[in-house]
Amino acid sequence: VQLQASGGGLVQPGGSLTLSCAATGRPFSGYAMAWFRQTPGKEREFVAAITSRRSDYTDPVKGRFTISRDSARNTVYLQMNSLKPEDTAVYYCAARRIGYPISTLESNYDYWGQGTQVTVSS
């Protein structure tokens, strides 16, 4: 499985962005998918994940971010609204062969995309 993340960019505080992560290599419908983010000098942190049964979010993004998946397109999305400067980071998508339960641990994911930069600034 190869993951290709896209959709990052520069946005003003309060704005919105949608990240996409396209999976190639095999159908990913049975995989758990997740987004992580990383800022310079810090460890990569969990943002959101989705399985066939449910989704989960880190507390700072609850109510603002929405993760979704389109199995027909082999793509997972992260809709980000009401963006804040502290959301600035490189965002990575990840896939886990075990589809359930949801994991927030980076080490539990088997495949990673290359990252896309999100900058929230006025």
C-alpha positions, 0 to 999 in steps of 0.5 A, spaced: 500 500 500 502 506 498 499 513 501 499 520 497 497 525 501 495 532 498 491 538 500 495 542 505 497 549 504 496 556 507 490 558 510 488 564 515 485 563 522 478 561 522 479 558 515 478 551 512 482 546 509 480 539 506 486 534 506 486 527 502 490 521 502 489 516 496 491 509 497 494 505 491 496 498 491 490 494 494 483 496 496 484 499 503 476 498 505 478 493 511 484 498 513 484 503 519 486 509 517 488 515 521 491 522 520 497 524 525 501 531 525 508 533 527 511 540 528 518 541 528 522 539 535 516 535 537 513 528 536 508 526 531 501 526 534 495 523 533 489 527 530 484 522 527 482 515 525 477 511 522 475 504 521 469 501 518 465 502 525 467 509 528 472 514 528 475 518 533 479 524 534 484 528 539 481 533 544 484 539 541 480 538 534 474 535 536 468 539 533 472 542 528 475 536 524 472 531 521 475 524 518 471 520 512 473 515 507 471 513 500 472 506 499 470 506 492 476 512 491 480 508 496 481 515 499 480 518 506 479 525 508 480 530 513 476 536 513 479 541 518 474 547 520 475 553 524 483 552 523 487 555 529 495 557 528 496 551 533 494 547 528 500 548 523 504 542 522 506 537 517 500 532 516 501 525 515 496 519 513 497 512 515 494 505 514 493 500 519 492 492 516 488 491 522 481 494 521 479 494 528 479 497 534 482 504 533 489 506 535 492 512 537 499 509 537 503 511 531 507 504 532 501 501 530 500 503 523 503 500 517 503 504 512 505 512 511 504 517 506 509 523 505 506 528 509 503 535 507 504 542 510 498 546 513 500 553 515 495 557 519 497 564 519 494 571 518 
